Amino acid sequence: MNYQQLSGKELLKIKTLGELKSIGYQPLSIKEELRKNLIEKIRKQEQVFEGIWGYEDTVIPDIERAILSRHNINLLGLRGQAKTRIARMMTQLLDEYVPVVEGAELNDDPLNPLSHYATELIQNKGDHTPIAWWHRNDRYTEKLATPDVSVADLIGDVDPIKAATLKLSYNDERVIHYGLVPRSHRSIFVINELPDLQARIQVALFNILQEGDIQIRGFKLRLPLDIQFVFTANPEDYTNRGSIVTPLKDRIESQIITHYPKSIEIGKRITVQEAKLTGRPLEKIHVPELMKDLIEQIAIEARSSEYVDEKSGVSARLTISAYENLISAAERRIYLNNEENTVVRMADLIGVIPAITGKVELVYEGEQEGAGLVAYNLIGKAIRTLFVNFFPSPEQKKKDKEGNPYVLPLSWFGEGNTLDILASQSDKIYKTELHKVPGLEDLVTNTINPLPEKEKEFFMEFLLHGLAEYSQLSKKLLDTGMQFKDLFSAMFDMGSPDEDDFDDEDNV
């Protein structure tokens, strides 16, 4: 039998050190293990980080090079850029099972014991030493760096209770209670948000990274810990909470910069993959592709908004939560009206606002305006940006003065007509209301090609939103929907005490 050729089920049958030696087992460091399995996957052209989109030509090749170089890694990037997820997926590059001395707190390799317990057990029992098998999913430790993390948490401390129970002198290393780092021997150890770790705690990691030495209250132990360190951090040029101390940064061999999706298509793929939609009646809800684009565009607008703190970033969780709320808005309408199916509406974006307000960090000016108004403004900007991909620019057509396709609907509103589009309206009422506006249907059918029949009213509503964003119409946010009316009549109403108008970006 050969160790490398045995299946996991066959390995689990091996119970003693003697049996382990008989199959030709040889210890392998975790970095060599990662490197070996990565090479095998690359040669077979297998996906290493499945489900991580947008990093195929940037971050993932950098990570693979770092693993091949046997480097510790720092993933540097804003929040919501899949840093922790990548670290967790690295366990898939470990062997399925590795042997450990049974009962050893440091997960000792039977042929290369580290702890006092494992060393003494092997000396006493020799080839009869009991061994256990450690699955790769258990070889992962993660710690969020917070200001209250202590050296004892990470490295260890003297345990007086253990000393008293075992009747040991404080000079005996067996009185030490090891922290998370020694207990992660032969594992992947992740520290999230490394700059938040106090400088004196970061200093405690120096020798572990470089020399394998640890010091615990006067004990200087030579523990050649075998750990793959992965750190995550936000760019330290924006954070006032702390930074990575220079000597520690120098000891982390590869620093890899992550980024947000570089295209709407990549963003949509991530959102649909991560959204929790299990148990939803998705077969009854049609989501136009344009609406998916709008959800992604909202995040893009937020990342460049003057009211959002660009240094804190806008997580991909914004689009995921927004998409989930969008589906929920449509699902709620089905239940309210006892309908068989529905198409997502622009008015459903009202339900997306709570998903935005909790996901963006506002600067002072944004706080003054209010999170709800800023979120509403971001939706408007997204509509404005994508509108000209489908319809002629209202501003340009207004300048041309001839052949303006928007004359008919604008004239109808100019005559004093208003239109209320509510998220909870039945499909029948929704369609009836939209078709009241003359020229609206023709504009959509003549411009959008091909136009799915079920999306006609969606694009008609989108057209009204676009005209409002280009200051051709007034758009007022209602409790459950939107109200459209003539821009000039709305201006005369602005002084009324019940006015709750969110017209365009001028108000933000």
C-alpha positions, 0 to 999 in steps of 0.5 A: 500500500502507498499512502498517496494512493489510499482513499479517505475511507482506507486511511480511516482504518489505520489506527496506530503509528506502526500501521501509518509507517507501513504505508510509507507516510512521510510528513509534508508541511502545509505550504508544500501540501498546498503547493502540491495540490495546486500544481495538480489542479492547474495541470488538470485545468480544474477550478481552484476558487469556484464561484469567485467571479471577476478575479480570473485574470487578477487576484486568483493568479496572484494567489496561485503564485503566492501558494507556489512560492510558499508565501503567507498572504495578505488580501488587501481590499475594501469590504465585500470583495470576497477576501474571507471567502477566498481564504476559506476556499483554500482548504480545498487545496489540502489533502482530504485527511492527515494523521495526528497523534490522538488527543494531542492539543497541537495536532501533532504529526505522528512522525514529527511531534511538537507538543510535550504530550505527543512526544512523551506518548510516542516515547512510551507507546512507540508503534502502538501510539494511537493516531486519528485522522484530521479532515481538511475542513477542520484545518482552518481557524479564523479570528476577527481582529478586534482591539480586545484581542490579547496575546493570551488569545493568540499565543497562550498563557500560563494556566494556574488551574492546570498547574495546581491540578497536575501539581506542576511547577510554573517552570514546567511547559505543561502549565501553558494553555496554548492560544489559537495560533499554536492550536492551528499547527498544520492548519490555515490560520486567518486573521481578518481586519489585521490593522484593527489588531493592536500593535503590541499584538501584531509584534507577538506574531513576528517570530512565529512568522519568521523563526517559529519561536513563541514566548509566554510569560518567560517561557521561550519555546522553540515551536516550529509551527507549521501554519499557512497564514492568511491576513485580510485588511482594508487599505490602511491609508483610509482607516483611523483605527490602526495600521499594519506595523511595518516589520509585520508587513515585511514578514508577509511575503505576498500582499494581493489587492482585491477589487470590486466587479469590473463590469455589470455582467460580473456583478450580476453573476455574483448577485444571482449566485449569492442571493438567498432565494431558496423557497421563493416562487421564482417561476412566478416572478419575471425579472427583466434583465434591465432591472438586474442591470439597475441593481448593479448600477446602483452599487456603481453609482454609490461607489462614486457618489460624493455622499458615500465614503469611498474609502470604506467601499460599497460591499457586494452585499448591497446588490445581493440584499437589494436583489433579495428585497426586489424579489420579495416585493414582487412576491408580496404583490402576488400574495396581496392580489392572489395572482398567479405571476407577476413581472418586477416593476420599477416601483418595486425599487422602493423595497430596495431602499432599506437594503441600500441604507444599511450598506453605505457609509455616508460622509458628513454631507450625506448624513445631513441629507439622510440615508433614505434620500441618498439611497433614493438619489442613487436609484435615480442616478442608476436610472439616468445612466442606463436610460440612454442605452435604450431611449434617445437622450431627452436633453438632446431631443429637447435641444433639437426641437424637431422630432422630439419623440417625447412630446405626446406623453409630456403634453398629456402631463402638461394638461394637468394629468397625474399618474400613480404607479403603486408597487402593490397594484394588481397587474390589471390596474398597473397596465391600465394606468400606464396605458392612459399615457398617450404615445408611451406604448408606441415609444417603447414598441418602436424603440426596444427591439426585441421587446418581450411582450411581458416586459412592455409595461416595465419599459413604459414605466422605466421610460417615465422614470427616465424622463423624470431623471432628465427633468422632463417630468416630476416624480414624487415618492409615495408611501407605496409607489411613485406619482408622475406629473408635469414638472412646472405644476409640481414646482408651483406646489413645492411650497405646500406643507405636505410636500414630500417631493424627491425631485431629481438630483437637485434635492440631494 
